[in-house]
Amino acid sequence: MKRLNKEIELKFIENGIDIDEGFLFLLAIYYDLEYTSLVAYTRAQITTLKIVDLNLETKKLELKMNLFEDESIDDYSDYDFIIPIRNKFKSINPERNGPLKEVKVRIASFMRENKSVTKEEIIGACEYYLDSIEDPQYLKSLNYFIKHKKDSRLLYWVELFREQKDLNDRNLNNTTLFT
């Protein structure tokens, strides 16, 4: 089980911020959840602590400190296979590649929730999706493509990719039977 960063907890205590409310706000940012219902005063206090920062490109708050103890981008090195896909998203629309850490966290979560999906299917589905894009402005950001709230466009495209692969395999088998 991951432990929440004690350094952040100390900052909350030193600045009179309710620990539960503070971590709830940071968890909402970390997991890309709505946080508008949280107390505005707590949100304002936390933003002054330099724990979060506004990303001017995405217009979203991002964590500047690790939320969990001993967390680093290297914890997600098993998911480096997504980097070339992220670069392809960027080559189509530079605003839609998604923050690397967030992309890795979401792909890790996606793979935990969809154990039957392979890395090869993820890569194939992403390429299949990218090939379908006619106008770069309609490209979905990679982090949202993987999963946004309860919707996963990636899962949809994995299913399409599997269907296309099955169709191609059947056509190949039929061709070999008649030659």
MINU-276466 format. One record per residue (C-alpha): residue in one letter; residue number from 1; x, y, z. Coordinates in nm, 3 decimals. Layout:
 r   k    east   north      up
 a NUM       X       Y       Z
...
This chain:
 r   k    east   north      up
 m   1   0.000   0.000   0.000
 k   2   0.129   0.343  -0.087
 r   3   0.189   0.591   0.193
 l   4   0.106   0.956   0.155
 n   5   0.406   1.190   0.148
 k   6   0.492   1.299   0.503
 e   7   0.654   1.619   0.373
 i   8   0.318   1.735   0.236
 e   9   0.149   1.639   0.562
 l  10   0.398   1.854   0.754
 k  11   0.330   2.149   0.522
 f  12  -0.041   2.111   0.594
 i  13   0.016   2.102   0.970
 e  14   0.252   2.404   0.960
 n  15  -0.006   2.604   0.762
 g  16  -0.319   2.499   0.950
 i  17  -0.468   2.301   0.663
 d  18  -0.698   2.013   0.747
 i  19  -0.495   1.703   0.648
 d  20  -0.792   1.501   0.521
 e  21  -0.927   1.789   0.310
 g  22  -0.580   1.869   0.179
 f  23  -0.502   1.515   0.070
 l  24  -0.852   1.478  -0.075
 f  25  -0.781   1.781  -0.296
 l  26  -0.440   1.645  -0.402
 l  27  -0.582   1.299  -0.470
 a  28  -0.848   1.459  -0.691
 i  29  -0.572   1.630  -0.891
 y  30  -0.361   1.313  -0.903
 y  31  -0.648   1.095  -1.032
 d  32  -0.802   1.370  -1.248
 l  33  -1.127   1.390  -1.052
 e  34  -1.359   1.684  -0.998
 y  35  -1.260   1.890  -0.696
 t  36  -1.493   2.188  -0.728
 s  37  -1.702   2.068  -0.433
 l  38  -1.402   2.085  -0.200
 v  39  -1.369   2.391   0.022
 a  40  -1.237   2.683  -0.187
 y  41  -1.039   2.815   0.110
 t  42  -0.846   2.487   0.141
 r  43  -0.779   2.483  -0.233
 a  44  -0.648   2.840  -0.217
 q  45  -0.424   2.763   0.082
 i  46  -0.270   2.460  -0.089
 t  47  -0.193   2.648  -0.408
 t  48   0.015   2.897  -0.207
 l  49   0.232   2.613  -0.070
 k  50   0.385   2.538  -0.413
 i  51   0.261   2.178  -0.396
 v  52   0.055   2.230  -0.710
 d  53   0.100   2.450  -1.012
 l  54  -0.123   2.553  -1.300
 n  55  -0.019   2.405  -1.633
 l  56  -0.084   2.691  -1.875
 e  57  -0.116   2.457  -2.175
 t  58  -0.377   2.226  -2.028
 k  59  -0.519   2.485  -1.784
 k  60  -0.517   2.215  -1.517
 l  61  -0.350   2.194  -1.179
 e  62  -0.056   1.953  -1.159
 l  63   0.134   1.821  -0.860
 k  64   0.485   1.960  -0.814
 m  65   0.568   1.716  -0.533
 n  66   0.529   1.342  -0.511
 l  67   0.196   1.264  -0.348
 f  68   0.317   0.927  -0.222
 e  69   0.635   0.826  -0.041
 d  70   0.918   0.706  -0.267
 e  71   0.721   0.774  -0.582
 s  72   0.906   0.863  -0.897
 i  73   0.850   0.836  -1.269
 d  74   1.081   0.533  -1.261
 d  75   0.810   0.343  -1.073
 y  76   0.639   0.327  -1.410
 s  77   0.937   0.219  -1.621
 d  78   0.743  -0.096  -1.721
 y  79   0.518   0.137  -1.917
 d  80   0.790   0.303  -2.128
 f  81   0.637   0.126  -2.430
 i  82   0.382   0.410  -2.437
 i  83   0.648   0.677  -2.505
 p  84   0.667   0.619  -2.884
 i  85   0.286   0.632  -2.900
 r  86   0.292   0.956  -2.700
 n  87   0.541   1.095  -2.950
 k  88   0.307   1.001  -3.238
 f  89   0.023   1.186  -3.066
 k  90   0.256   1.484  -3.030
 s  91   0.357   1.472  -3.397
 i  92  -0.011   1.494  -3.499
 n  93  -0.106   1.762  -3.246
 p  94   0.161   1.888  -3.002
 e  95  -0.107   1.984  -2.749
 r  96  -0.249   1.632  -2.725
 n  97   0.040   1.412  -2.609
 g  98  -0.048   1.436  -2.239
 p  99   0.192   1.476  -1.944
 l 100   0.430   1.179  -1.937
 k 101   0.376   1.087  -1.573
 e 102  -0.001   1.108  -1.604
 v 103   0.006   0.898  -1.921
 k 104   0.215   0.630  -1.747
 v 105  -0.008   0.632  -1.438
 r 106  -0.320   0.596  -1.653
 i 107  -0.176   0.320  -1.872
 a 108  -0.069   0.132  -1.556
 s 109  -0.421   0.168  -1.416
 f 110  -0.573   0.066  -1.750
 m 111  -0.361  -0.250  -1.765
 r 112  -0.450  -0.342  -1.405
 e 113  -0.821  -0.306  -1.487
 n 114  -0.796  -0.486  -1.823
 k 115  -0.559  -0.776  -1.759
 s 116  -0.638  -0.950  -2.089
 v 117  -0.514  -0.653  -2.295
 t 118  -0.151  -0.686  -2.410
 k 119   0.105  -0.415  -2.477
 e 120   0.098  -0.511  -2.844
 e 121  -0.280  -0.462  -2.855
 i 122  -0.245  -0.122  -2.687
 i 123   0.016  -0.013  -2.939
 g 124  -0.189  -0.151  -3.229
 a 125  -0.510   0.012  -3.103
 c 126  -0.339   0.349  -3.060
 e 127  -0.192   0.330  -3.410
 y 128  -0.531   0.223  -3.547
 y 129  -0.689   0.526  -3.376
 l 130  -0.417   0.764  -3.499
 d 131  -0.461   0.637  -3.857
 s 132  -0.831   0.728  -3.835
 i 133  -0.764   1.093  -3.747
 e 134  -0.830   1.324  -4.041
 d 135  -0.814   1.657  -3.857
 p 136  -0.554   1.703  -3.578
 q 137  -0.785   1.931  -3.380
 y 138  -1.012   1.631  -3.314
 l 139  -0.731   1.416  -3.172
 k 140  -0.809   1.325  -2.812
 s 141  -0.530   1.388  -2.560
 l 142  -0.346   1.061  -2.489
 n 143  -0.412   1.073  -2.115
 y 144  -0.788   1.116  -2.179
 f 145  -0.780   0.861  -2.461
 i 146  -0.649   0.601  -2.216
 k 147  -0.912   0.685  -1.955
 h 148  -1.114   0.987  -1.854
 k 149  -1.342   0.943  -1.557
 k 150  -1.512   0.609  -1.635
 d 151  -1.472   0.623  -2.013
 s 152  -1.184   0.456  -2.194
 r 153  -1.154   0.526  -2.563
 l 154  -0.846   0.302  -2.562
 l 155  -1.056   0.002  -2.460
 y 156  -1.298   0.077  -2.743
 w 157  -1.009   0.094  -2.994
 v 158  -0.853  -0.225  -2.852
 e 159  -1.181  -0.402  -2.927
 l 160  -1.186  -0.259  -3.282
 f 161  -0.821  -0.358  -3.327
 r 162  -0.897  -0.715  -3.214
 e 163  -1.190  -0.740  -3.454
 q 164  -0.977  -0.613  -3.743
 k 165  -0.695  -0.853  -3.653
 d 166  -0.939  -1.147  -3.639
 l 167  -1.081  -1.047  -3.976
 n 168  -0.731  -1.021  -4.126
 d 169  -0.634  -1.360  -3.979
 r 170  -0.950  -1.523  -4.122
 n 171  -0.886  -1.369  -4.464
 l 172  -0.526  -1.493  -4.453
 n 173  -0.644  -1.845  -4.360
 n 174  -0.900  -1.845  -4.639
 t 175  -0.637  -1.733  -4.888
 t 176  -0.399  -2.011  -4.786
 l 177  -0.673  -2.274  -4.810
 f 178  -0.741  -2.190  -5.174
 t 179  -0.381  -2.160  -5.300
